[in-house]
């Protein structure tokens, strides 16, 4: 695993100290990770879930994309998820919802793994 990827995992652990961060080396210098539990808030049932993604070996100059949460997460108001949230995905053997929030400037303005997860959580919080 690349040093930058290991550092990103450490930053995730510091940002989410009450969560478990599970890491699987991808064999190419990157890693797949899960952070659980993560609070989603009262707009969702269940109100907490896991979040997972792949940190590529080229990190921080490659985007962490897409991000996944558990497939059983539903909106409390009964609204269906629509793009950029896609049902029937799978991440590392877990049924998942895929959340597509790309950082198109990753090569020139890198985004940390923590910032990416916080960006996705903010997106979910502000979803109408």
C-alpha positions as CSV (number, residue, x, y, z in Angstrom):
1,X,0.0,0.0,0.0
2,X,1.3,3.4,-0.9
3,X,2.3,5.7,2.0
4,X,-0.2,8.3,0.9
5,X,-3.0,5.7,1.0
6,X,-1.9,4.6,4.5
7,X,-1.9,8.2,5.6
8,X,-5.4,8.6,4.2
9,X,-6.6,5.6,6.2
10,X,-5.1,7.2,9.4
11,X,-6.9,10.4,8.6
12,X,-10.2,8.5,8.3
13,X,-9.6,6.8,11.7
14,X,-8.9,10.2,13.3
15,X,-11.9,11.9,11.7
16,X,-14.3,9.1,12.8
17,X,-12.8,7.9,16.1
18,X,-16.0,6.1,17.3
19,X,-16.2,4.1,14.0
20,X,-14.4,1.0,12.9
21,X,-12.3,1.5,9.8
22,X,-11.7,-1.7,8.0
23,X,-9.1,-1.8,5.2
24,X,-8.3,-4.3,2.5
25,X,-5.1,-3.8,0.5
26,X,-6.0,-3.9,-3.3
27,X,-2.6,-5.4,-4.2
28,X,-1.8,-2.4,-6.5
29,X,-0.8,0.2,-3.9
30,X,-4.4,1.3,-3.0
31,X,-7.0,0.0,-0.6
32,X,-10.7,-0.6,-0.2
33,X,-12.1,0.7,3.1
34,X,-15.2,0.6,5.2
35,X,-16.1,3.1,7.9
36,X,-18.9,2.0,10.2
37,X,-21.1,3.1,11.7
38,X,-21.5,6.5,10.1
39,X,-24.5,8.7,11.1
40,X,-26.8,9.7,8.3
41,X,-29.4,11.5,10.5
42,X,-33.1,11.3,10.9
43,X,-33.9,11.7,7.1
44,X,-32.8,8.1,6.7
45,X,-33.7,4.6,8.0
46,X,-31.6,3.2,9.4
47,X,-30.1,6.5,10.6
48,X,-26.6,5.0,10.5
49,X,-24.8,2.8,8.0
50,X,-21.4,1.9,6.7
51,X,-19.6,3.9,4.0
52,X,-17.0,2.4,1.7
53,X,-14.8,3.3,-1.2
54,X,-11.6,2.6,-3.0
55,X,-8.5,4.7,-2.5
56,X,-6.5,4.2,-5.7
57,X,-2.7,4.0,-5.7
58,X,-2.5,7.3,-7.4
59,X,-4.0,9.1,-4.4
60,X,-4.2,12.0,-3.8
61,X,-4.1,12.7,-7.6
62,X,-6.9,10.3,-8.4
63,X,-10.5,10.6,-7.2
64,X,-12.0,8.4,-4.7
65,X,-15.0,7.4,-6.8
66,X,-17.7,6.2,-6.4
67,X,-18.6,5.9,-2.7
68,X,-21.0,3.3,-1.4
69,X,-23.4,2.9,1.6
70,X,-25.5,-0.1,2.6
71,X,-28.3,-1.1,0.3
72,X,-30.9,-1.1,3.1
73,X,-30.8,2.7,3.6
74,X,-34.1,4.3,2.7
75,X,-35.4,7.8,2.8
76,X,-37.9,8.3,5.7
77,X,-40.2,10.4,3.5
78,X,-40.6,7.4,1.2
79,X,-39.0,9.2,-1.8
80,X,-36.9,6.9,-4.1
81,X,-33.3,7.6,-4.7
82,X,-32.5,8.9,-8.1
83,X,-29.2,9.7,-9.9
84,X,-26.5,10.2,-8.7
85,X,-27.6,7.5,-6.2
86,X,-27.9,4.1,-7.8
87,X,-29.4,1.0,-6.3
88,X,-28.4,-2.6,-6.8
89,X,-24.7,-2.0,-6.6
90,X,-22.1,-4.1,-4.8
91,X,-19.0,-3.1,-2.9
92,X,-16.5,-5.7,-1.8
93,X,-19.2,-8.3,-1.5
94,X,-21.8,-6.1,0.3
95,X,-25.1,-5.0,-1.3
96,X,-24.8,-1.3,-1.7
97,X,-26.2,2.0,-3.0
98,X,-23.6,3.7,-5.2
99,X,-23.2,7.5,-4.7
100,X,-21.6,9.1,-7.7
101,X,-20.0,12.4,-6.6
102,X,-17.0,13.0,-8.8
103,X,-14.1,15.4,-8.1
104,X,-13.3,16.5,-11.7
105,X,-10.3,18.5,-10.5
106,X,-8.6,15.6,-8.6
107,X,-5.4,15.9,-10.7
108,X,-4.9,19.6,-10.1
109,X,-6.8,20.1,-6.8
110,X,-6.6,16.9,-4.8
111,X,-9.3,16.0,-2.3
112,X,-8.5,14.0,0.8
113,X,-10.3,10.8,1.6
114,X,-11.9,12.5,4.7
115,X,-13.0,15.4,2.6
116,X,-14.6,13.0,0.1
117,X,-16.6,11.2,2.7
118,X,-17.7,14.4,4.4
119,X,-18.7,15.8,0.9
120,X,-20.9,12.7,0.3
121,X,-22.4,12.9,3.8
122,X,-23.1,16.6,3.2
123,X,-24.7,15.8,-0.1
124,X,-27.0,13.2,1.6
125,X,-27.9,15.7,4.3
126,X,-28.9,18.3,1.8
127,X,-30.7,16.0,-0.5
128,X,-34.2,17.4,-1.0
